[in-house]
Amino acid sequence: MVSWGFAIAGALFGLAGCAPAVLLLEGVLRERVRAEVGWGLAAVAVSFVALSAAVVAVRLLSPDDTLAFGTSMAGTFLAVWALESLRASRDVCGATRGRKEG
């Protein structure tokens, strides 16, 4: 049986795990932050450590609910990044649409 509390918690942790990189991407798209590899790696590392720690904590505290938590967390994380990649792609394509190549 699905534990909806853990599924909802997984979705919230998935959103929180996206926050560092999404905030960085939004800053770059709005030209408030300069795009640098170091900042991107730091955002990925923070997300990885936070999400891994959350899954380990759920696994230790309630092993039966790990599947509900983990799938909800991963699904939310991937859904947010799918939307962000579409938005970034649209911004980049829109910015280059009026220019001539060559």
N, C-alpha and C positions, 0 to 999 in steps of 0.2 A: 504494500500500500504506500502511496506517495505521501510523504510528509510535507504538507504545503508550507509549513513554517520554515523548514529548511530550504525549500525551493525558492521562497520569497527572499530569504536571507542570501541565498546564492545569487539571485538576480541583483540584489543591492550591492553585494561584494563585487560582482561583475562590473557594475557601473563605477564603483569606487576604484577598481583596478584599471579602468580606462582613463580615469581622471588625469593622471600626470601627463600622459602622451597627448590626450585630447586638448588639454589646456595649452600645451606646447604648440600643437598643430594650429589651434585657433589663433594663438599669438603670431605665428608665422604667416598665416593667411591674411591677417589684419595688419601685417607689417609692423607689429609692435615689438616682435622678438626676431633676432637674426637667426636664421637656420644654421645650426651647427651640429656636427655628428656627436660631439660630447654630450650635449643636452638631450639628444635623442636616445643615446645609450643609457644615460642616467634615468630617463623616464621609463624605458623598457625594463631596466634593472629594478626600479622601485615597484613597478607593476608585477613583475615576476616574483619578487620576494614576498610582496603582500598577498598575492593570490595563492602562492604555494603555502604560505603560513596558514592561511585560512582553511585550505583543504586539509592540511595536516591536523589542524586543531579540530575540525569536524570529524576527521577519521579517528582521532584519539578519544574524543568526547562521546560521539554517537556513530559508531561504525555502520549501522544500518541505514543511516541517512546520508551517507557520503555520496551515493549515486545521485540522489535528488539535488543535493547542494551543488555538486560538481558540474552536472549537466546544465543546470540553470545558470550557474556562474559562467561557464564557457559559452553557452548560447547567447547570453546577454552581452558578453565581451565581444563576441564575433559580430553580433547584430549592430552594435554601436560602431565597430570599425568598418563594417560594410557601408553604413550610412556616412561615416566620415570620409571614407575613400571616394564615394560618389560625389560628395560635396567638394572635396579637394580637386577631383578630376574636372568637375564642372567649372570651378574657379579658374583652373589652369587653362582649360580649353577656351573658356570665355575670354581670358586675357590675351590669348594668342590668335583669336579669330579674326581680328581686324588687321593684323600685320601680314605683309607679303614676305614670302621666303625668297632668299636669293640675293 
